[in-house]
Amino acid sequence: MKTQRLALALAAINLVLLFLLLTRTGPTAAQSVTPTLRARVIELVDERGRVRSRLNVESGGESVFTGANGRRVIRP
């Protein structure tokens, strides 16, 4: 009889813990992580595989955006 009471008490505690775990409304790990893309060069390519624009960082630390027309825009 004592073993049945202990098993029943443990089952009740498990149910309460499961209920609390399922109803938790705090932020999950997937919601709190900010996605980050790190690259030295990013190229936008059209369906033919031709590079349409390019964003890269030069050795001096300047960010360079080169458009499809070949004009370069440099930002420190």
Phi and psi restraints in degrees (range 20) as a CNS / XPLOR table:
assign (resid 1 and name C) (resid 2 and name N)
       (resid 2 and name CA) (resid 2 and name C) 1.0 -66.5 20.0 2
assign (resid 2 and name N) (resid 2 and name CA)
       (resid 2 and name C) (resid 3 and name N) 1.0 -36.1 20.0 2
assign (resid 2 and name C) (resid 3 and name N)
       (resid 3 and name CA) (resid 3 and name C) 1.0 -67.8 20.0 2
assign (resid 3 and name N) (resid 3 and name CA)
       (resid 3 and name C) (resid 4 and name N) 1.0 -37.0 20.0 2
assign (resid 3 and name C) (resid 4 and name N)
       (resid 4 and name CA) (resid 4 and name C) 1.0 -65.3 20.0 2
assign (resid 4 and name N) (resid 4 and name CA)
       (resid 4 and name C) (resid 5 and name N) 1.0 -41.2 20.0 2
assign (resid 4 and name C) (resid 5 and name N)
       (resid 5 and name CA) (resid 5 and name C) 1.0 -63.6 20.0 2
assign (resid 5 and name N) (resid 5 and name CA)
       (resid 5 and name C) (resid 6 and name N) 1.0 -42.5 20.0 2
assign (resid 5 and name C) (resid 6 and name N)
       (resid 6 and name CA) (resid 6 and name C) 1.0 -63.2 20.0 2
assign (resid 6 and name N) (resid 6 and name CA)
       (resid 6 and name C) (resid 7 and name N) 1.0 -44.1 20.0 2
assign (resid 6 and name C) (resid 7 and name N)
       (resid 7 and name CA) (resid 7 and name C) 1.0 -64.0 20.0 2
assign (resid 7 and name N) (resid 7 and name CA)
       (resid 7 and name C) (resid 8 and name N) 1.0 -40.1 20.0 2
assign (resid 7 and name C) (resid 8 and name N)
       (resid 8 and name CA) (resid 8 and name C) 1.0 -66.0 20.0 2
assign (resid 8 and name N) (resid 8 and name CA)
       (resid 8 and name C) (resid 9 and name N) 1.0 -40.4 20.0 2
assign (resid 8 and name C) (resid 9 and name N)
       (resid 9 and name CA) (resid 9 and name C) 1.0 -65.6 20.0 2
assign (resid 9 and name N) (resid 9 and name CA)
       (resid 9 and name C) (resid 10 and name N) 1.0 -43.2 20.0 2
assign (resid 9 and name C) (resid 10 and name N)
       (resid 10 and name CA) (resid 10 and name C) 1.0 -64.8 20.0 2
assign (resid 10 and name N) (resid 10 and name CA)
       (resid 10 and name C) (resid 11 and name N) 1.0 -38.4 20.0 2
assign (resid 10 and name C) (resid 11 and name N)
       (resid 11 and name CA) (resid 11 and name C) 1.0 -64.4 20.0 2
assign (resid 11 and name N) (resid 11 and name CA)
       (resid 11 and name C) (resid 12 and name N) 1.0 -40.9 20.0 2
assign (resid 11 and name C) (resid 12 and name N)
       (resid 12 and name CA) (resid 12 and name C) 1.0 -65.0 20.0 2
assign (resid 12 and name N) (resid 12 and name CA)
       (resid 12 and name C) (resid 13 and name N) 1.0 -42.3 20.0 2
assign (resid 12 and name C) (resid 13 and name N)
       (resid 13 and name CA) (resid 13 and name C) 1.0 -63.4 20.0 2
assign (resid 13 and name N) (resid 13 and name CA)
       (resid 13 and name C) (resid 14 and name N) 1.0 -41.6 20.0 2
assign (resid 13 and name C) (resid 14 and name N)
       (resid 14 and name CA) (resid 14 and name C) 1.0 -62.3 20.0 2
assign (resid 14 and name N) (resid 14 and name CA)
       (resid 14 and name C) (resid 15 and name N) 1.0 -40.4 20.0 2
assign (resid 14 and name C) (resid 15 and name N)
       (resid 15 and name CA) (resid 15 and name C) 1.0 -64.6 20.0 2
assign (resid 15 and name N) (resid 15 and name CA)
       (resid 15 and name C) (resid 16 and name N) 1.0 -41.5 20.0 2
assign (resid 15 and name C) (resid 16 and name N)
       (resid 16 and name CA) (resid 16 and name C) 1.0 -64.6 20.0 2
assign (resid 16 and name N) (resid 16 and name CA)
       (resid 16 and name C) (resid 17 and name N) 1.0 -45.0 20.0 2
assign (resid 16 and name C) (resid 17 and name N)
       (resid 17 and name CA) (resid 17 and name C) 1.0 -62.9 20.0 2
assign (resid 17 and name N) (resid 17 and name CA)
       (resid 17 and name C) (resid 18 and name N) 1.0 -41.0 20.0 2
assign (resid 17 and name C) (resid 18 and name N)
       (resid 18 and name CA) (resid 18 and name C) 1.0 -62.8 20.0 2
assign (resid 18 and name N) (resid 18 and name CA)
       (resid 18 and name C) (resid 19 and name N) 1.0 -43.0 20.0 2
assign (resid 18 and name C) (resid 19 and name N)
       (resid 19 and name CA) (resid 19 and name C) 1.0 -61.3 20.0 2
assign (resid 19 and name N) (resid 19 and name CA)
       (resid 19 and name C) (resid 20 and name N) 1.0 -45.5 20.0 2
assign (resid 19 and name C) (resid 20 and name N)
       (resid 20 and name CA) (resid 20 and name C) 1.0 -64.1 20.0 2
assign (resid 20 and name N) (resid 20 and name CA)
       (resid 20 and name C) (resid 21 and name N) 1.0 -38.5 20.0 2
assign (resid 20 and name C) (resid 21 and name N)
       (resid 21 and name CA) (resid 21 and name C) 1.0 -66.8 20.0 2
assign (resid 21 and name N) (resid 21 and name CA)
       (resid 21 and name C) (resid 22 and name N) 1.0 -39.6 20.0 2
assign (resid 21 and name C) (resid 22 and name N)
       (resid 22 and name CA) (resid 22 and name C) 1.0 -75.1 20.0 2
assign (resid 22 and name N) (resid 22 and name CA)
       (resid 22 and name C) (resid 23 and name N) 1.0 -26.6 20.0 2
assign (resid 22 and name C) (resid 23 and name N)
       (resid 23 and name CA) (resid 23 and name C) 1.0 -96.8 20.0 2
assign (resid 23 and name N) (resid 23 and name CA)
       (resid 23 and name C) (resid 24 and name N) 1.0 6.2 20.0 2
assign (resid 23 and name C) (resid 24 and name N)
       (resid 24 and name CA) (resid 24 and name C) 1.0 -66.3 20.0 2
assign (resid 24 and name N) (resid 24 and name CA)
       (resid 24 and name C) (resid 25 and name N) 1.0 132.0 20.0 2
assign (resid 24 and name C) (resid 25 and name N)
       (resid 25 and name CA) (resid 25 and name C) 1.0 -113.9 20.0 2
assign (resid 25 and name N) (resid 25 and name CA)
       (resid 25 and name C) (resid 26 and name N) 1.0 13.8 20.0 2
assign (resid 25 and name C) (resid 26 and name N)
       (resid 26 and name CA) (resid 26 and name C) 1.0 -70.3 20.0 2
assign (resid 26 and name N) (resid 26 and name CA)
       (resid 26 and name C) (resid 27 and name N) 1.0 167.9 20.0 2
assign (resid 26 and name C) (resid 27 and name N)
       (resid 27 and name CA) (resid 27 and name C) 1.0 -67.3 20.0 2
assign (resid 27 and name N) (resid 27 and name CA)
       (resid 27 and name C) (resid 28 and name N) 1.0 138.4 20.0 2
assign (resid 27 and name C) (resid 28 and name N)
       (resid 28 and name CA) (resid 28 and name C) 1.0 -87.4 20.0 2
assign (resid 28 and name N) (resid 28 and name CA)
       (resid 28 and name C) (resid 29 and name N) 1.0 169.5 20.0 2
assign (resid 28 and name C) (resid 29 and name N)
       (resid 29 and name CA) (resid 29 and name C) 1.0 -62.9 20.0 2
assign (resid 29 and name N) (resid 29 and name CA)
       (resid 29 and name C) (resid 30 and name N) 1.0 -36.7 20.0 2
assign (resid 29 and name C) (resid 30 and name N)
       (resid 30 and name CA) (resid 30 and name C) 1.0 -68.2 20.0 2
assign (resid 30 and name N) (resid 30 and name CA)
       (resid 30 and name C) (resid 31 and name N) 1.0 -29.8 20.0 2
assign (resid 30 and name C) (resid 31 and name N)
       (resid 31 and name CA) (resid 31 and name C) 1.0 -80.3 20.0 2
assign (resid 31 and name N) (resid 31 and name CA)
       (resid 31 and name C) (resid 32 and name N) 1.0 -27.2 20.0 2
assign (resid 31 and name C) (resid 32 and name N)
       (resid 32 and name CA) (resid 32 and name C) 1.0 -90.9 20.0 2
assign (resid 32 and name N) (resid 32 and name CA)
       (resid 32 and name C) (resid 33 and name N) 1.0 -8.0 20.0 2
assign (resid 32 and name C) (resid 33 and name N)
       (resid 33 and name CA) (resid 33 and name C) 1.0 -91.7 20.0 2
assign (resid 33 and name N) (resid 33 and name CA)
       (resid 33 and name C) (resid 34 and name N) 1.0 127.3 20.0 2
assign (resid 33 and name C) (resid 34 and name N)
       (resid 34 and name CA) (resid 34 and name C) 1.0 -90.3 20.0 2
assign (resid 34 and name N) (resid 34 and name CA)
       (resid 34 and name C) (resid 35 and name N) 1.0 122.6 20.0 2
assign (resid 34 and name C) (resid 35 and name N)
       (resid 35 and name CA) (resid 35 and name C) 1.0 -67.3 20.0 2
assign (resid 35 and name N) (resid 35 and name CA)
       (resid 35 and name C) (resid 36 and name N) 1.0 138.4 20.0 2
assign (resid 35 and name C) (resid 36 and name N)
       (resid 36 and name CA) (resid 36 and name C) 1.0 -132.5 20.0 2
assign (resid 36 and name N) (resid 36 and name CA)
       (resid 36 and name C) (resid 37 and name N) 1.0 133.6 20.0 2
assign (resid 36 and name C) (resid 37 and name N)
       (resid 37 and name CA) (resid 37 and name C) 1.0 -112.6 20.0 2
assign (resid 37 and name N) (resid 37 and name CA)
       (resid 37 and name C) (resid 38 and name N) 1.0 123.9 20.0 2
assign (resid 37 and name C) (resid 38 and name N)
       (resid 38 and name CA) (resid 38 and name C) 1.0 -118.2 20.0 2
assign (resid 38 and name N) (resid 38 and name CA)
       (resid 38 and name C) (resid 39 and name N) 1.0 129.3 20.0 2
assign (resid 38 and name C) (resid 39 and name N)
       (resid 39 and name CA) (resid 39 and name C) 1.0 -157.3 20.0 2
assign (resid 39 and name N) (resid 39 and name CA)
       (resid 39 and name C) (resid 40 and name N) 1.0 156.3 20.0 2
assign (resid 39 and name C) (resid 40 and name N)
       (resid 40 and name CA) (resid 40 and name C) 1.0 -87.2 20.0 2
assign (resid 40 and name N) (resid 40 and name CA)
       (resid 40 and name C) (resid 41 and name N) 1.0 -32.3 20.0 2
assign (resid 40 and name C) (resid 41 and name N)
       (resid 41 and name CA) (resid 41 and name C) 1.0 -138.4 20.0 2
assign (resid 41 and name N) (resid 41 and name CA)
       (resid 41 and name C) (resid 42 and name N) 1.0 135.4 20.0 2
assign (resid 41 and name C) (resid 42 and name N)
       (resid 42 and name CA) (resid 42 and name C) 1.0 -124.2 20.0 2
assign (resid 42 and name N) (resid 42 and name CA)
       (resid 42 and name C) (resid 43 and name N) 1.0 125.3 20.0 2
assign (resid 42 and name C) (resid 43 and name N)
       (resid 43 and name CA) (resid 43 and name C) 1.0 -118.2 20.0 2
assign (resid 43 and name N) (resid 43 and name CA)
       (resid 43 and name C) (resid 44 and name N) 1.0 136.6 20.0 2
assign (resid 43 and name C) (resid 44 and name N)
       (resid 44 and name CA) (resid 44 and name C) 1.0 -99.0 20.0 2
assign (resid 44 and name N) (resid 44 and name CA)
       (resid 44 and name C) (resid 45 and name N) 1.0 123.7 20.0 2
assign (resid 44 and name C) (resid 45 and name N)
       (resid 45 and name CA) (resid 45 and name C) 1.0 -119.0 20.0 2
assign (resid 45 and name N) (resid 45 and name CA)
       (resid 45 and name C) (resid 46 and name N) 1.0 138.8 20.0 2
assign (resid 45 and name C) (resid 46 and name N)
       (resid 46 and name CA) (resid 46 and name C) 1.0 -82.8 20.0 2
assign (resid 46 and name N) (resid 46 and name CA)
       (resid 46 and name C) (resid 47 and name N) 1.0 -177.4 20.0 2
assign (resid 46 and name C) (resid 47 and name N)
       (resid 47 and name CA) (resid 47 and name C) 1.0 -67.3 20.0 2
assign (resid 47 and name N) (resid 47 and name CA)
       (resid 47 and name C) (resid 48 and name N) 1.0 -17.6 20.0 2
assign (resid 47 and name C) (resid 48 and name N)
       (resid 48 and name CA) (resid 48 and name C) 1.0 -89.0 20.0 2
assign (resid 48 and name N) (resid 48 and name CA)
       (resid 48 and name C) (resid 49 and name N) 1.0 -4.5 20.0 2
assign (resid 48 and name C) (resid 49 and name N)
       (resid 49 and name CA) (resid 49 and name C) 1.0 90.7 20.0 2
assign (resid 49 and name N) (resid 49 and name CA)
       (resid 49 and name C) (resid 50 and name N) 1.0 6.7 20.0 2
assign (resid 49 and name C) (resid 50 and name N)
       (resid 50 and name CA) (resid 50 and name C) 1.0 -85.0 20.0 2
assign (resid 50 and name N) (resid 50 and name CA)
       (resid 50 and name C) (resid 51 and name N) 1.0 133.7 20.0 2
assign (resid 50 and name C) (resid 51 and name N)
       (resid 51 and name CA) (resid 51 and name C) 1.0 -71.9 20.0 2
assign (resid 51 and name N) (resid 51 and name CA)
       (resid 51 and name C) (resid 52 and name N) 1.0 121.8 20.0 2
assign (resid 51 and name C) (resid 52 and name N)
       (resid 52 and name CA) (resid 52 and name C) 1.0 -95.0 20.0 2
assign (resid 52 and name N) (resid 52 and name CA)
       (resid 52 and name C) (resid 53 and name N) 1.0 -34.5 20.0 2
assign (resid 52 and name C) (resid 53 and name N)
       (resid 53 and name CA) (resid 53 and name C) 1.0 -154.7 20.0 2
assign (resid 53 and name N) (resid 53 and name CA)
       (resid 53 and name C) (resid 54 and name N) 1.0 161.6 20.0 2
assign (resid 53 and name C) (resid 54 and name N)
       (resid 54 and name CA) (resid 54 and name C) 1.0 -144.9 20.0 2
assign (resid 54 and name N) (resid 54 and name CA)
       (resid 54 and name C) (resid 55 and name N) 1.0 137.4 20.0 2
assign (resid 54 and name C) (resid 55 and name N)
       (resid 55 and name CA) (resid 55 and name C) 1.0 -124.6 20.0 2
assign (resid 55 and name N) (resid 55 and name CA)
       (resid 55 and name C) (resid 56 and name N) 1.0 120.9 20.0 2
assign (resid 55 and name C) (resid 56 and name N)
       (resid 56 and name CA) (resid 56 and name C) 1.0 -144.2 20.0 2
assign (resid 56 and name N) (resid 56 and name CA)
       (resid 56 and name C) (resid 57 and name N) 1.0 169.1 20.0 2
assign (resid 56 and name C) (resid 57 and name N)
       (resid 57 and name CA) (resid 57 and name C) 1.0 -113.8 20.0 2
assign (resid 57 and name N) (resid 57 and name CA)
       (resid 57 and name C) (resid 58 and name N) 1.0 123.3 20.0 2
assign (resid 57 and name C) (resid 58 and name N)
       (resid 58 and name CA) (resid 58 and name C) 1.0 -81.6 20.0 2
assign (resid 58 and name N) (resid 58 and name CA)
       (resid 58 and name C) (resid 59 and name N) 1.0 171.2 20.0 2
assign (resid 58 and name C) (resid 59 and name N)
       (resid 59 and name CA) (resid 59 and name C) 1.0 -61.7 20.0 2
assign (resid 59 and name N) (resid 59 and name CA)
       (resid 59 and name C) (resid 60 and name N) 1.0 -27.0 20.0 2
assign (resid 59 and name C) (resid 60 and name N)
       (resid 60 and name CA) (resid 60 and name C) 1.0 -80.1 20.0 2
assign (resid 60 and name N) (resid 60 and name CA)
       (resid 60 and name C) (resid 61 and name N) 1.0 -4.9 20.0 2
assign (resid 60 and name C) (resid 61 and name N)
       (resid 61 and name CA) (resid 61 and name C) 1.0 97.4 20.0 2
assign (resid 61 and name N) (resid 61 and name CA)
       (resid 61 and name C) (resid 62 and name N) 1.0 0.8 20.0 2
assign (resid 61 and name C) (resid 62 and name N)
       (resid 62 and name CA) (resid 62 and name C) 1.0 -78.0 20.0 2
assign (resid 62 and name N) (resid 62 and name CA)
       (resid 62 and name C) (resid 63 and name N) 1.0 139.7 20.0 2
assign (resid 62 and name C) (resid 63 and name N)
       (resid 63 and name CA) (resid 63 and name C) 1.0 -87.1 20.0 2
assign (resid 63 and name N) (resid 63 and name CA)
       (resid 63 and name C) (resid 64 and name N) 1.0 126.3 20.0 2
assign (resid 63 and name C) (resid 64 and name N)
       (resid 64 and name CA) (resid 64 and name C) 1.0 -120.9 20.0 2
assign (resid 64 and name N) (resid 64 and name CA)
       (resid 64 and name C) (resid 65 and name N) 1.0 125.3 20.0 2
assign (resid 64 and name C) (resid 65 and name N)
       (resid 65 and name CA) (resid 65 and name C) 1.0 -111.3 20.0 2
assign (resid 65 and name N) (resid 65 and name CA)
       (resid 65 and name C) (resid 66 and name N) 1.0 121.5 20.0 2
assign (resid 65 and name C) (resid 66 and name N)
       (resid 66 and name CA) (resid 66 and name C) 1.0 -112.5 20.0 2
assign (resid 66 and name N) (resid 66 and name CA)
       (resid 66 and name C) (resid 67 and name N) 1.0 120.6 20.0 2
assign (resid 66 and name C) (resid 67 and name N)
       (resid 67 and name CA) (resid 67 and name C) 1.0 -85.3 20.0 2
assign (resid 67 and name N) (resid 67 and name CA)
       (resid 67 and name C) (resid 68 and name N) 1.0 -179.9 20.0 2
assign (resid 67 and name C) (resid 68 and name N)
       (resid 68 and name CA) (resid 68 and name C) 1.0 -64.9 20.0 2
assign (resid 68 and name N) (resid 68 and name CA)
       (resid 68 and name C) (resid 69 and name N) 1.0 -25.7 20.0 2
assign (resid 68 and name C) (resid 69 and name N)
       (resid 69 and name CA) (resid 69 and name C) 1.0 -84.8 20.0 2
assign (resid 69 and name N) (resid 69 and name CA)
       (resid 69 and name C) (resid 70 and name N) 1.0 -0.8 20.0 2
assign (resid 69 and name C) (resid 70 and name N)
       (resid 70 and name CA) (resid 70 and name C) 1.0 89.7 20.0 2
assign (resid 70 and name N) (resid 70 and name CA)
       (resid 70 and name C) (resid 71 and name N) 1.0 -7.6 20.0 2
assign (resid 70 and name C) (resid 71 and name N)
       (resid 71 and name CA) (resid 71 and name C) 1.0 -71.7 20.0 2
assign (resid 71 and name N) (resid 71 and name CA)
       (resid 71 and name C) (resid 72 and name N) 1.0 138.6 20.0 2
assign (resid 71 and name C) (resid 72 and name N)
       (resid 72 and name CA) (resid 72 and name C) 1.0 -105.8 20.0 2
assign (resid 72 and name N) (resid 72 and name CA)
       (resid 72 and name C) (resid 73 and name N) 1.0 136.1 20.0 2
assign (resid 72 and name C) (resid 73 and name N)
       (resid 73 and name CA) (resid 73 and name C) 1.0 -117.9 20.0 2
assign (resid 73 and name N) (resid 73 and name CA)
       (resid 73 and name C) (resid 74 and name N) 1.0 118.1 20.0 2
assign (resid 73 and name C) (resid 74 and name N)
       (resid 74 and name CA) (resid 74 and name C) 1.0 -108.0 20.0 2
assign (resid 74 and name N) (resid 74 and name CA)
       (resid 74 and name C) (resid 75 and name N) 1.0 129.1 20.0 2
assign (resid 74 and name C) (resid 75 and name N)
       (resid 75 and name CA) (resid 75 and name C) 1.0 -124.1 20.0 2
assign (resid 75 and name N) (resid 75 and name CA)
       (resid 75 and name C) (resid 76 and name N) 1.0 127.6 20.0 2
